[in-house]
Amino acid sequence: MSDFLFYISQIPKNQIFDLSDDEAGHLRVIRPRIKQTIRLTDGQGNLLTAKITKITKRKITIEQIGIKFIEKPPKPYIHLALAPTKNLDRLEWLIEKCTEIGFNRLTFLFTQYTERKHLKTDRLRRKVISALKQSKQVWLPQVDDLTDFSEFLASTEAEQKFIAYVDTKNPTHLIQVVQPQKTYCLLIGPEGDFSPSELEEALEAGFQKVSLGKNRLRTETAGIVGCHILNLANLM
């Protein structure tokens, strides 16, 4: 069986079907053989086992031979909400690494100091799919479009809500207050951080101000650090 995981947007009704052009291209890299067994996921908990039945210059046909559903635990549930970076490469790097580490949902925030006013999320979702396959997971994280900061605060219902804020009078580190097996929402600000009024608005909405360490972090680094800490708290 191939050690690689491939992606299909949905499980076909037919037992025999063609891979998408993208996934067929990825499969060709490992020099596929007839009757070779591969695994695929739809990102909704289904792990499909299939064998290759036909290889042509244009298509790779496979036959489904088994399927397994893997339950997603309801907790911990990690919802990252951050202002997108001006540099798109850094944003893609953030998404890739957070998917590998493990998270459930990512919402992009339009804040007072957000430099990127428009965001095409289709490419970012493809990055999530790529990282999902690389890390051999079967649940695809949700990626939301750009959302107004105030609207977002009013909509989240996580059990623990945190806002990472650069403040010398902020001695409470995230690792000190996160509780295992909870639903989390972590706010990460833009390069200029959240404005004082946004901080106050978040606190009034039930968010707790936390630090991610003594060093000043870039937005993408802060997102990865926060994601890692929330995962780490559930391994202790």
Secondary structure by P-SEA (a helix, b strand, c coil): cccbbbbbccccccccccccaaaaaaaacccccccbbbbbbccccbbbbbbbccccccbbbbbbcbbbbbbbbcccbbbbbbcccccaaaaaaaaaaaaaacccbbbbbbccccccccccaaaaaaaaaaaaaaacccbbbbbbccccaaaaaacccccbbbbbcccccccccccccccccccbbbbbbccccccaaaaaaaaaabbbbbbcccccccaaaaaaaaaaaaaaaaac
